[in-house]
Amino acid sequence: METLWTFRTKRFCIEWQIEPDYDGDFSFDETGETAEKVNSGEWQCFVSKMVVYFDGEEIAADYLGGSIYENPADFRDHIGIKAHDGCGSYFSDMVRQACSGARAVLKRRAETLPYIRLAA
């Protein structure tokens, strides 16, 4: 996997990683142009993984396959635009999904920690 974007805090790291998607769906490609450009290497078909690490441990991830771009960095479209403005962003959605999964994992862990009585 190739990492194209990283956001870090003291204990957390969110990364956007991609790898080639060798099973892309070209059923929409009525002219054959998309398949031709992917096969020639002009465009790339890839799978995205948005992963959240807590103290270096992967605790949540979100995946999306079948993305086709000339430059994969363009996947980070519409940054800062709200969905109610008529534009959505797979990238922003994936960040939200991965963070939501991470919150759920940390909540579950906190709820199952053993109770240790403090000495008087």
Buried (B, 14 or more C-beta within 10 A) or exposed (E): BEEBBEEEEEEBBBBBBBEEBEEBEBEEBEEEEBBEBBEEEEBBBBBBBBBBBBEEEBBBBBEBBEBBBEEBEEBBBBEEEEEEEEEBBBBBBBBEBBBEBBEEBBEEEEEEEEEEEEEE
